[in-house]
Amino acid sequence: MAITNKWVIMAVMMVGQALAFSPGKVSFARPVALKAGGFEWEDPTEAFDQGVENPYKNAELMNGNEELKVDPARLLGPRLKGTNLYLIGMMGSGKSSVGDAVARRMGTYNFLDTDVIIEKATGVTIPEIFESEGEEGFRKVESQVLDSVHSYVRCVVSTGGGLVCKMENWSKLQSGIVIWLDVDPEVIYKRIEGTDRPLLQNDDPLQKLKDLLEERKDKYRQADLQIEVTEDMDEAAVAEKIVRDLHDFIDENPPAWKLAKQKAQSEGLDWVQ
């Protein structure tokens, strides 16, 4: 068995298929991911300021009448305006389960797992690819999948732990918001002890985890958000932390048009409605 161009093509095709069927994972609606490459993409439902602000700063929305309460995750879509969310971090950090939970809560975003796409496209498991082709062969297909994924919008994407090691991948990741799930190696080891993770097939898997984290930490730290995950946090708690931090991140990094609007208003100028 060898990783061929056919495998790469199949992996890329699987991205479109995953997006077509992923709404089954989303319990609210049937969102449609639109291709953005090659032209100026504009979603008519998100092409104007919908006046959506940080719900955590609105006590009435969070603590008021039950009829007024809203899941803060549902308000991320209008604020993100199609921007993808990329989850990075070590194996076993919970990227897949947490990413799925975030996408479900958002309702208008699809969830994609690059490892799942690769396995479906190649017909073999990740450990089998590592065994026959080595890590470099796996990373080649992984980069091609990411290259295809990043041309879509409104996706929550779980990536492989070592994807950050290739500099060419960062140009794709940085087209969205990158979120690092920061989990201590000891916690990860308790989660995945006894599994067939290819990079942990050695005499001291815990030390291997520590070594890998040390090698990748500087790259993980380039993420837009760092979510510190403790042993007592389940996927719902981590997802909630991501939603809250994303709202704060958007507040702290407003789009250029909003800055221009604020500047015009501060100078007493009319803003075109």
Salt bridges, closest charged atoms under 4 A:
ASP43 OD2 - ARG154 NH2 3.55
ASP49 OD2 - LYS261 NZ 3.66
GLU53 OE2 - LYS258 NZ 3.93
GLU66 OE2 - LYS69 NZ 3.17
ASP71 OD1 - ARG105 NH2 2.59
ASP100 OD2 - ARG104 NE 3.35
GLU135 OE2 - ARG139 NH2 3.06
GLU142 OE1 - ARG139 NH1 2.92
ASP147 OD1 - LYS172 NZ 3.64
GLU168 OE1 - LYS166 NZ 3.80
GLU186 OE2 - LYS210 NZ 3.44
ASP218 OD1 - ARG221 NH1 3.79
GLU231 OE2 - LYS190 NZ 3.03
GLU240 OE1 - ARG105 NH1 2.93
ASP245 OD1 - LYS241 NZ 3.43
ASP251 OD2 - LYS57 NZ 2.90
ASP251 OD1 - ARG79 NH2 2.53
GLU267 OE2 - LYS263 NZ 2.65
